[in-house]
Amino acid sequence: MTTAAHTDVTASPTAVGSGTAATDKFKNERVWADTPPERVAAIAKDALAALNQVILDHEVTYPEYRVLKQWLIDVGEGGEWPLFLDVFIEHSVEEVLAKSRKGTKGSIEGPYYIPGAPQLPSVATLPMRDEDRKVTPLVFSGQVTDLEGNGLAGAHVEIWHADDDGYYSQFAPHLPEWNLRGDITVDDNGHYEITTIQPAPYQIPTDGPTGAFVAAQAAHPWRPAHLHLIVSAPGKSAVTTQLYFRGGEYVDDDVATATKPELILDPVAGEDGKNHVTYDFVLDPA
């Protein structure tokens, strides 16, 4: 993941490096869903029917079919299935979940979440390098409440985001393990205040098969600047979301199609040289 500015290419992770890390993390989770065979059969039937109809509608040729087969192999060997699915498919799965929620809007988790981030108090600064401190600071504050507006003591605000070059810790070898990651416990009234840095837009990895997929369409591979969050509280449904910045590049043209009007932040430049923004999270009952 790279921005257009001041990237140290000697330390830049490759798509296969990031992809392998994301795939290994996912494989270690060994996820499972209690889906009955009848539902599996119905979904599989419709998915294959839709794909076959696309082939018929566009009269896909054998050379194109062979390219697809090779591309699928390349995605697997490059460990990029988490990247590809999270960028191009997950937003639809999240929309299904959103239908049952009344609280804060969700968005995609993406492939770069790591559990076990450092535990931090309600007023906290994320772990960061000295060079990160040269970037415009962002003070991100708010309250976690229930649907009735009551503050939720004991809530957690997990936050992670890319650095100013578009790299995530634990997926880029030159970054400290927990750089720009934290798990904040709110105060007794549900309030939090997190000091971090203003993130920048970045490209998804382009040197692998996912990048080739984007390039073949003459499309762009950019994601707008954003914060990742998982907000949870006892007895409440956790919300996974991303927050974006009004007026930022690619907010209206996100390669992952993950932005929503309700998730746009309006930071204000303070006299202290920091950008300040407030965002409240409302959690549904579990």
C-alpha positions, -999 to +999 in steps of 0.1 A: +000+000+000+016+032-011+008+068-014+022+090-041+045+108-016+078+101+001+077+063+002+110+045+011+109+019-016+137+000+000+115-008+030+082-011+011+063-044+015+053-063-016+018-074-025+028-111-019+044-102+015+012-084+026-010-110+011+008-139+027+006-121+061-031-116+057-037-151+045-017-166+074-036-146+099-069-157+084-059-194+082-049-193+119-084-182+129-100-213+113-134-196+111-166-216+109-203-209+102-233-231+111-248-231+076-271-260+068-264-280+035-297-267+020-285-231+023-250-240+010-266-256-020-289-226-027-261-201-025-237-222-045-264-228-072-272-191-076-235-181-075-225-205-102-256-196-123-247-159-121-211-166-131-222-188-160-247-162-171-220-136-172-199-159-194-229-164-218-239-127-218-203-116-227-195-146-249-163-152-230-137-169-252-114-198-243-083-176-242-101-153-217-112-184-197-077-196-195-065-162-184-091-163-156-080-198-145-043-186-144-054-155-125-073-175-099-042-196-094-020-165-090-043-150-064-041-181-043-003-185-047+002-148-039-020-151-007-042-123-020-077-138-015-082-119+018-072-087+000-094-093-031-125-105-012-123-077+013-119-050-013-144-062-039-170-084-020-171-076+017-191-044+013-221-064+001-219-088+031-217-057+054-248-043+037-267-075+047-257-070+083-266-033+082-303-042+076-307-055+111-289-025+128-303+008+141-271+022+156-238+034+140-233+024+104-208-003+097-182-007+069-157-033+058-131-046+082-105-052+056-076-077+058-054-058+082-071-061+116-050-077+143-065-086+177-046-079+209-036-043+204-022-024+234-047-016+261-050+022+265-070+045+288-099+067+277-075+096+269-046+081+250-020+085+222-015+056+198+019+040+196+039+057+168+074+064+156+092+097+158+087+102+120+049+097+125+049+126+149+060+149+121+026+143+104-004+165+113-018+152+146-054+141+147-074+143+180-103+119+176-129+120+204-165+111+212-188+089+232-201+054+230-238+051+238-268+027+236-298+035+213-313+057+240-282+079+243-268+065+276-231+064+279-217+028+280-190+024+307-167-005+298-169+000+261-139-005+239-128+015+209-103-006+189-086+016+163-060+009+136-050+027+104-022+031+079+007+055+084+014+085+062+029+062+035-001+039+034+014+010+054-001-010+082+020-024+111+024-062+110+019-061+073+050-040+065+083-052+079+098-018+086+071-008+111+070-015+148+046-043+158+017-021+171+023+011+152-009+032+151-030+005+168-047+006+201-076-007+222-091+022+242-113+016+272-138+045+275-145+063+308-175+058+330-197+080+307-185+063+275-162+091+264-128+087+247-101+109+232-075+094+210-045+113+196-031+098+164-020+112+130-040+124+100-039+093+076-034+096+039-050+079+009-032+048-003-032+022-030-041-014-024-011-035-034-006-033-072+023-056-079+002-088-076-028-103-093-053-080-075-035-051-089-035-067-123-073-072-120-077-034-114-053-024-142-070-046-167-101-025-163-081+007-166-094+015-131-076+031-102-064+012-071-068+039-045-086+040-011-095+073+006-078+081+039-096+064+067-096+051+103-106+015+110-126+008+142-143-019+161-165-006+189-179-030+215-195-030+249-209-057+272-244-067+262-242-048+229-235-058+193-200-047+182-198-024+152-170-027+127-166+004+106-143+029+088-144+067+090-134+089+061-126+126+057-148+151+039-133+165+007-105+139+007-093+122-025-112+091-035-140+095-010-165+094-039-145+069-059-132+043-034-119+011-051-135-009-022-169+008-025-170+011+012-177+048+019-211+060+033-224+095+039-228+087+076-191+078+080-176+111+069-156+132+094-152+170+094-120+177+112-113+213+124-078+227+125-070+238+161-047+266+172-026+238+187-016+227+152-038+195+155-069+185+136-098+178+159-129+157+152-157+142+172-177+111+164-201+093+186-208+055+183-243+041+190-245+004+197-274-020+192-284-046+218-267-079+214 
